[in-house]
Structure formats: C-alpha cells, structure tokens
Amino acid sequence: MTEADAVPARTGRSPAGRTRGVLRAIAVAACLPYLALKAAWLAGSTVGVPDGSVLLEHRTALTVANGVTFLMDACVIVLALAFTRPWGARLPAWLLAVPAWVATGLLTPIMTGLPVQLLLGALGGSSNGSGASDDGSEPFLHAWVYLVVYGGFLVQGLALGALFALYARDRWGRSWRGRMRDLPRTLPGRTGRRTAVAAAVLALPPLTLRLLWACGATTGLAAGRLADRTSSFRLVEAQHAVFLACAAAAGLLLAFPRAGALPVKVPLFLAWVSSAAAVCWAGWQSVAWLALTDAADRPTTAMQLTYAAQMMTGLLVTALAVRLIARRAGGERTGSYLRPSP
C-alpha cells in the first residue's frame, strides 16, 4: 500500500459523492452528543453522574480518561473528512489505515454487543444500557447516558465503516480481488504459515479462559471482579472469545488457502475486524486498571497474561493480512501475482 495506489476521492454532485456526503454528515452528527458530554465533564459538570457513583471518588483519573476519550472520538470526525475529501486520498496509507483499524477494534464489539445487551436488560438482566447492576448497587452513570453514548457509537461505527469500505475499495481494492484459488501457493510463504500457526496456538489459552468466564467460572479473576460478573460481563467475555476464534481462523485461511471458491476479501475482512477487536479491547483492559485504587480490582497475573496473549494473537494476524495485501499489490504491479479465475 503506497501513495501510488491512491485514487481521487469521489466528491461533488455525483450520486457516489452525495452518498459519501450523507454518511459523513451522519458520522459527524453522531459524535456531537458524546463530545458535548465529555466537554461538560472536563469542565467540572456532573450531568449524568449519580451522587453515589464511584466515578466521583476518582476525579483526577476521570479527567484524564475523559480527555483521552474526547480526543479519540474527535478522530472519528477527522477520519470521516479524510475518507471523503480529495486530500484524504493523498495521505500515506498507514496514516489512515492505523486509526481506521483502531476505530474498527473499539467500535465493532459495541456495535455487535449493544443490541444483545439491550435485550438482556429488557429480559431482566444487567447490561451497559440499563445503568444498573445485577446486585442492585449504585450505577456509575444514569441509564440515559449509556443510551446516548453507546447509541452514538453504534451510528458512528455504521457510518464510518461504510465510508472506510468505500475509500478502501477505491484505493486498495485491487489487492483483494479474486478468489482464494487465484492466490499462488507461494504467496503466504513459510513465514506467513508460521505466523498463522503461532497466532492460532497463542489464541488457545486466552480463548479458553474467556469462554470459562463467559460461562460463569471464576478461575483467574481478580477478587474485585467476582461480584461484577453480571450478564453484561458474561456477554463481553463471550464476544472476546468469538473475536479471538475468528482472528485465528482468518489467519489460517490466509496462510493455507484451501477454500478455493472463497473470495479473498472474506478472510481479509474477517482478519481486519476480529484482530482489531481482539487487540484494541485487550489493550484497553490492560491499561484501564491503572485508574483503579482498590487492589482487589486490579487484574491478576492470569488476566494480564490473557490480555497480552490476546493482543499478540491479533497483532500476528494483522501482520499476516498486511503482508499478504502488500505482496499482492506489489505483485499485481509487475504481473507476477495475477492469475485470472477460470
């Protein structure tokens, strides 16, 4: 993926340009409630925060977290502009691919989990959208805050994802055309196969623990998390397991292309989404404990190793996918990797 691959962004009054303009407007509008809420909290407001919330006990950590997340969500607006304006097509590939990958990793679990969490809340379980916990303890935030924030994330993910898909198709679409049978057996290479196998093996321990936690086991959990094993917690753990399994499977599909009729873009899409989700959420969990003052809430060694193994699995699969795209793009420019489908 080089600057030579860039194509002009489709803007203007064409149907494609209007579609992208609408998606851009939706993405930007979906960010505004979250940014307004974060700005209010940074200014000292407690809107949406109950009087008994534990968040009020850690104001310094809360301010830092609000500042970081404010900037992260502001990046969504920058990306939406870059994906739809001519100057975005001239930016280096990595400058857009990396933040888009991070956004994919952070937003996808919310987009897939929010509807299920709302359903759990409607059925009487605890979910992030309910603002309450299973044991009836004081919630962190009022219920409306969860709906505004996570509803905004859902819309952001859909609009930004559509914009990135259109942008990526225009700029790098040649690299994932065709079917798996079109890939020469030498393209993944020995290094690619070893990387995929290493990722699959490395995924097994965290996958096992995530599944155990999703089923209600307490093995390896911090003492402070034992009372926190709500229905929402179990759903999140199940999601981690699914993304880990998908990342490992995508890596194996790319390294051992035996599914001849499968479009190349399917395992690449699976690798992109699942590896990003695995890395970004495990990374978030691995640093979030720094804001905790209660030693009982801090992750155990087993939890820290789970986060680390999950991140390494996702990074290996990402590296494999990027290597394949880069080699195929280079091969297509010289004609060495072009094998038309029969």
C-alpha positions in Angstrom: 0.0 0.0 0.0 1.8 3.1 -1.3 0.9 6.6 -2.3 1.0 5.4 -5.9 -2.1 3.3 -5.1 -4.1 6.4 -4.1 -7.1 7.4 -6.2 -9.0 10.7 -6.1 -11.8 10.7 -3.6 -15.3 10.7 -5.1 -16.8 14.1 -4.2 -19.1 16.6 -5.7 -22.6 16.3 -7.0 -22.3 12.7 -8.3 -24.5 10.0 -6.7 -21.4 8.4 -5.1 -20.3 11.8 -3.8 -23.8 12.6 -2.4 -23.9 9.2 -0.6 -20.5 9.8 1.0 -21.5 13.3 2.0 -24.6 11.9 3.8 -22.6 9.3 5.5 -20.0 11.9 6.6 -22.7 14.1 8.0 -24.2 11.2 9.9 -20.8 10.2 11.3 -20.1 13.8 12.5 -23.5 14.3 14.0 -23.3 11.0 15.9 -20.1 12.3 17.5 -21.5 15.5 18.8 -23.6 14.3 21.8 -20.6 12.3 23.1 -18.2 15.1 22.6 -20.6 17.6 24.3 -20.9 15.2 27.3 -17.2 14.8 27.6 -16.6 18.5 27.4 -19.1 19.1 30.2 -17.4 16.6 32.4 -14.0 18.1 31.6 -15.5 21.5 32.7 -16.5 20.0 36.0 -20.1 19.2 35.4 -21.6 16.0 36.9 -24.5 15.8 34.5 -25.5 12.1 34.1 -23.4 11.0 37.1 -25.4 9.9 40.1 -24.5 11.3 43.5 -23.3 7.9 44.8 -21.3 7.0 41.7 -17.8 5.6 42.4 -16.6 7.8 39.5 -16.9 10.9 41.8 -14.2 9.3 44.0 -11.5 9.4 41.3 -11.8 12.8 39.8 -8.2 13.0 38.5 -8.3 9.6 36.8 -11.8 10.5 35.4 -10.5 13.8 34.0 -7.6 12.1 32.2 -9.9 9.4 30.9 -12.4 12.0 29.6 -9.6 13.9 27.9 -8.3 10.9 26.1 -11.7 9.6 25.0 -12.7 13.1 23.9 -9.7 13.2 21.5 -10.3 9.6 20.4 -13.9 10.4 19.3 -12.8 13.7 17.7 -10.5 11.5 15.5 -13.7 9.9 14.1 -14.6 13.3 12.6 -11.1 13.7 11.1 -11.4 10.2 9.6 -14.8 10.9 8.1 -13.4 14.0 6.4 -10.3 12.2 5.2 -12.4 9.4 3.6 -14.5 11.9 1.6 -12.2 14.8 0.7 -9.5 14.9 -2.0 -6.7 15.5 0.4 -7.5 12.2 2.2 -6.6 10.3 -1.0 -3.1 11.8 -0.9 -2.3 10.9 2.7 0.1 8.0 3.4 -1.7 4.7 3.6 -0.6 3.9 7.2 -1.8 7.4 8.4 -5.4 6.4 7.7 -5.2 2.6 8.0 -3.9 2.6 11.6 -6.6 4.9 13.1 -9.3 3.2 11.0 -8.1 -0.2 12.3 -8.2 1.1 15.9 -11.7 2.6 15.4 -12.8 -0.8 14.0 -11.4 -2.6 17.0 -13.1 -0.3 19.5 -16.5 0.2 17.8 -17.2 -3.3 16.5 -17.7 -5.0 19.9 -20.0 -2.2 20.8 -22.0 -2.5 17.6 -22.4 -6.2 17.9 -22.9 -6.3 21.7 -25.2 -3.3 22.3 -28.4 -4.9 20.8 -27.8 -8.1 22.8 -27.2 -6.0 26.0 -30.4 -4.1 25.5 -32.2 -7.4 25.0 -30.7 -8.7 28.2 -31.8 -5.6 30.0 -35.3 -6.0 28.7 -35.4 -9.6 30.0 -34.3 -8.5 33.4 -30.5 -9.0 33.3 -27.9 -6.2 33.7 -26.5 -4.5 30.7 -24.5 -1.4 30.0 -27.6 0.1 28.6 -29.6 -0.4 31.8 -27.4 1.7 34.1 -27.8 -0.9 36.9 -26.0 -4.0 38.1 -27.3 -7.4 39.0 -26.8 -6.8 42.7 -28.7 -3.6 42.7 -25.7 -1.4 43.6 -25.4 2.2 42.6 -24.7 2.6 38.9 -21.8 4.5 37.5 -24.0 6.7 35.3 -27.6 7.3 34.7 -29.3 5.0 32.2 -29.8 7.7 29.6 -26.1 8.3 29.4 -25.5 4.7 28.3 -28.2 5.1 25.6 -26.8 8.3 24.3 -23.2 7.3 24.3 -23.5 3.7 23.0 -26.3 4.7 20.6 -23.9 7.3 19.2 -21.1 4.7 18.9 -23.4 2.4 17.0 -24.3 5.1 14.5 -20.6 6.2 14.2 -19.5 2.6 13.6 -22.0 2.1 10.8 -21.4 5.4 9.0 -17.6 5.4 9.4 -17.4 1.7 8.5 -19.3 2.4 5.3 -17.1 5.4 4.5 -13.9 3.4 5.1 -15.2 0.5 3.0 -15.8 2.8 0.0 -12.4 4.5 0.5 -10.5 1.2 0.8 -12.3 -0.2 -2.3 -11.2 2.8 -4.3 -7.6 2.9 -3.0 -6.6 -0.7 -2.4 -9.4 -2.8 -3.9 -7.1 -4.4 -6.5 -5.3 -6.1 -3.7 -8.2 -8.3 -2.6 -10.0 -9.1 -5.8 -10.4 -12.7 -6.9 -10.9 -15.9 -5.0 -8.6 -17.9 -2.8 -7.8 -20.3 -5.6 -6.3 -17.3 -7.5 -3.5 -16.9 -4.9 -0.3 -18.7 -5.7 0.7 -21.2 -3.0 4.0 -19.3 -2.6 2.3 -16.0 -1.7 1.7 -16.6 2.0 5.2 -18.2 2.2 6.7 -20.1 5.0 6.8 -17.1 7.2 3.1 -16.5 6.7 2.2 -20.1 7.5 4.3 -20.0 10.7 2.8 -16.7 11.7 -0.8 -18.1 11.3 0.0 -21.3 13.3 1.7 -19.2 16.0 -1.4 -17.0 16.2 -3.7 -20.0 16.4 -1.7 -21.7 19.2 -1.3 -18.4 21.1 -5.1 -17.8 21.0 -5.9 -21.1 22.8 -5.2 -20.0 26.4 -7.0 -16.7 26.3 -9.8 -18.2 24.3 -10.2 -21.0 26.9 -10.3 -18.5 29.8 -12.7 -16.1 28.1 -15.1 -19.0 27.5 -14.8 -20.1 31.1 -15.5 -16.6 32.4 -18.4 -16.3 29.9 -19.9 -19.5 31.4 -19.6 -18.2 35.0 -16.2 -19.6 36.1 -14.1 -17.6 38.5 -10.7 -19.1 37.5 -8.0 -16.4 37.4 -10.4 -13.5 38.1 -9.5 -10.7 40.5 -11.3 -10.7 43.8 -13.0 -7.4 43.0 -14.4 -8.8 39.7 -16.2 -11.7 41.4 -19.2 -9.6 42.4 -19.1 -7.9 38.9 -19.9 -11.0 36.9 -23.1 -9.6 35.5 -24.9 -10.7 32.4 -23.2 -7.9 30.6 -19.8 -9.1 31.8 -20.5 -12.6 30.5 -21.6 -11.3 27.2 -18.4 -9.2 26.8 -16.3 -12.3 27.6 -18.2 -14.3 25.0 -17.5 -11.6 22.5 -13.8 -11.7 23.3 -13.8 -15.5 22.7 -15.6 -15.1 19.3 -13.3 -12.4 18.1 -10.2 -14.5 19.1 -11.5 -17.6 17.4 -12.3 -15.6 14.2 -8.9 -14.0 14.2 -7.2 -17.3 14.5 -9.4 -18.8 11.8 -8.8 -15.9 9.4 -5.1 -16.2 9.8 -5.2 -19.9 9.0 -7.4 -19.2 5.9 -5.0 -16.7 4.6 -1.9 -18.8 5.2 -3.4 -22.0 4.0 -5.6 -21.0 1.0 -7.6 -24.2 0.6 -11.1 -22.7 0.3 -10.8 -22.2 -3.5 -14.2 -20.6 -4.2 -14.0 -18.2 -1.2 -13.5 -14.6 -2.2 -10.1 -13.2 -1.0 -11.8 -10.3 0.7 -13.8 -12.5 3.1 -10.8 -13.8 5.2 -9.1 -10.4 4.9 -12.3 -8.7 6.2 -12.5 -11.2 9.0 -8.8 -10.7 9.8 -9.2 -6.9 9.9 -12.3 -6.8 12.1 -11.5 -9.7 14.5 -7.8 -8.9 15.0 -8.6 -5.2 15.6 -11.3 -6.1 18.2 -9.0 -8.5 19.9 -6.1 -6.1 20.2 -7.9 -2.9 21.0 -10.2 -4.2 23.7 -7.5 -6.3 25.4 -5.2 -3.3 25.2 -7.9 -1.1 26.8 -8.4 -3.6 29.6 -4.7 -3.9 30.2 -4.3 -0.2 30.9 -7.7 0.6 32.4 -6.6 -0.9 35.8 -4.1 1.9 36.2 -7.1 4.1 37.2 -8.1 1.7 40.0 -7.2 2.4 43.6 -8.6 -0.7 45.1 -6.1 -3.5 44.9 -8.8 -6.1 44.8 -10.0 -4.7 41.4 -6.6 -4.9 39.8 -6.1 -7.8 37.2 -4.5 -11.0 38.4 -1.5 -12.5 36.6 -3.8 -14.8 34.7 -5.9 -11.8 33.5 -2.8 -9.8 32.4 -1.4 -12.9 30.5 -4.8 -13.3 28.9 -4.8 -9.6 27.7 -1.2 -10.0 26.4 -1.8 -13.2 24.6 -5.0 -11.8 23.0 -3.1 -8.7 21.8 -0.3 -10.8 20.4 -2.7 -13.0 18.6 -4.4 -10.1 17.0 -1.2 -8.4 16.0 0.2 -11.5 14.4 -3.0 -11.9 12.3 -2.9 -8.2 11.3 0.7 -8.5 10.3 -0.1 -11.6 8.2 -3.0 -9.8 6.4 -1.0 -6.6 5.8 1.9 -8.6 4.4 -0.4 -10.5 2.0 -2.0 -7.3 0.8 1.3 -5.6 0.3 2.9 -8.5 -1.5 -0.1 -9.0 -3.7 -0.3 -5.3 -4.5 3.4 -5.3 -5.5 2.9 -8.5 -7.5 -0.1 -7.0 -9.4 2.0 -4.0 -10.4 4.6 -6.4 -12.0 2.0 -9.0 -13.1 3.6 -11.9 -11.1 0.7 -12.4 -8.8 -2.1 -12.1 -11.3 -3.8 -15.4 -12.0 -7.2 -15.0 -13.6 -10.0 -17.1 -12.3 -11.1 -19.9 -14.7 
